[in-house]
Amino acid sequence: MNRMTVTGKRDIIYSDQLGLVYKIRNAKKNGEPNFLTALKDVTLGVHKGEFLSIVGPSGCGKSTFLYVLAGLIKKTSGAAYIDGEEITGPALNRGIIMQQYALFPWRTVQKNVEYGLEVKKLPKQERARVADEFIELVGLSEFSNRYPYELSGGMKQRIAIARALAYDPEVLLMDEPFAAVDEQTRGFLHAELLRIWEKTNKTILFVTHSIDEAIFLADRVAIMSASPGTIREVLDIDLPRPRSEEMKSSREFARYRSFIWQHLQAPTDITREVLTERGRILAAEPNEVAI
Amino acid sequence: MSKALNLAGGYLKSILGVLVFLLAWEIASRIGLINNTFIPPFSKVVVNLAELIADGTLFHHMAISLMRSLAGLGLGIGVGVPLGLAIGQIPAVERFLGSLLETLRQTSVLALIPVFILLLGLGETSKIAMIFWGTLWPILLSTIGGVKGVDPTYITASRSMAETRVGVFLKVILPAALPSIFTGVRLAATGAVMLLIAAEMVGASSGLGFLIYDYQVKYQIPKMFAVIAVFSIMGLVLNFGFVNAEKRLIRWRPE
C-alpha cells in the first residue's frame, strides 16, 4: 500500500483524512436530514514509542478521534491504520483508558487487571502472574484483593492503566484520564505515567483539554480545533527528559503554551485554506513550525 | 461481659417497639378494652401456636404452602430473568412490549384469581400459576431495569479489549445487573407469601392461608391469630434471609 510510503516506517498509527459525519435525527424544516461533522480530514501519524498529546477545546472531536482509533466508533470517510493495517474494530493491540476509569466494580483489582488476559485466553496461573507484575508496576500491590469502591480516584486510574498494559497493547489511547482527579494527584500521576511509559516503551496517544498537561507529557502536541474537528498543527516539544515541575515556568514552556493558545484561537477559515491547499496538515514537519 | 450486655441491650432496644405493642395487646384484651372474643390476649395466641406446632398441624400446612410458593417463585425467576435479560438487551423488543408489560403489571393478580380458577381449576396448578404471575412482574421489571441501567463505560471498556458479544453479556451486563435482579427477586419472594394467603383462602383445602380461613369460619379465633403470627414471622425470616444472602453474594458494594 502506498499509504505506508507516505507515512514512513516510524508511524505505528496513521490516520488518513479521517472523517466522521453524524446524521442528526431532527431533520431540517424542509425535510432534508441534518448532518453534523464531528471529524473532518483528520490526518495524523503517530511514531512508534512516542508520547503524543492531542489538545483541543471541549467538543472538538478529540475524544471521538481516539474512539475511532480504538475501533469503537466507525468513521465515515478516510481510513486509520495501525502497523499498516486498517482499523476496523477493537483489538488487543490498542488499550483505551477512559476518564471515568471504567473498572468493573464487581471484580477485585487483581481480577480487573486480568480481564484482558481472559479475553486473550491466557491460562489462570499466567494471568495471575502478569496481573501481579503490572499491579506492582503501578505501585498498588497491597490493594490486589480490594474492590474498586475502596480505592481513590488516582488509584483507580493507575489500576485502569495496569489493566490496559497487562495485555500488552502496542498503543495506549488515553482519553482525558486525569481530568477527574485533584491537582496534586494529577501531578503525581503525570510523573507515574512518564515513568511507566519509559519503562514499557509503549506508544501513547494522550487526549486532553489542558495545554500545560499536553506540553508537559508529550514529545509532540497535535492541536485540534472544533467545528469541524480537525488537526491544525503538530508541534515538537523539545524539552529535556525527565520532565520536572520547574520546566513549566521556563521560557520554552511559555513559548509552547502561547503557540498552542494562538492556534486554538485562530479562525477556522485559515485552517480550511491550509487543509485544501495541502491536503493534510501533518505534512508540516516539526521544524517547519515557526515558534 | 459489659460488651455482651451492651449487645443484648442494643438488641433489646431495637425490638422495644414490638414488645410494647405485644404488651399493650395483652393488657387491652385482658381488661376488656378490646373485645377479647375477636382479639384474644397475645399469651393465648402463643399457647395455641404451641399446640399447633405440637400436633403437627402447622408444619403439615406450612410444607404445602412453602412448596407452592417456591414452585411459583421458581417459575417466576425462571421466566422473568431470561425474558428480562432479552428485553433489556434489545431496544426494539422493549419498545414493542413495553406498554403491554406495563398494563399487565398493573392488572392486580388478586383481580385475576377468578380467571385462574376458571382456567386451571381449584388444584395446585392454579395456585402455583397465581404466585408465578405475581412474582413474574417485579422480577421481570427489575431485570430489564438492571440491564438497561448498566453503566455504558463498562461495556465500552470490555469491548475495547476485543471482548465478544457473549463475553460482554456474561462478564459485564449480567454481573452489573445482578444487584437489581436480586432486589426484584426479594420483592417477589415477599410478595409471593402475600399472594399465597389469598390463593389459599379461595377454594383450597390445605395450606396456611386455608388454615386462617378455616379457623375463622370455625370460630377458633386464637388459632387463627396463631397462624397469622406465623405468616408475620415467615415474612421477617424471608426478608432477613434475602438481605443477608444479598450481602454475601454482592460484596463489591460499599455497606
Interface residues (C-beta under 8 A of the other chain):
Chain A: A70 G71 L72 G89 P90 A91 L92 R94 G95 I96 M98 Q100 A102 L103 F104 P105 W106 R107 Y115 G116 E118 V119 Y147 P148 Y149 Y167
Chain B: D151 T153 Y154 T156 A157 S158 R159 S160 M161 A162 E163 G167 K171 V172 P175 A176 L178 I250 R251 W252 R253 P254
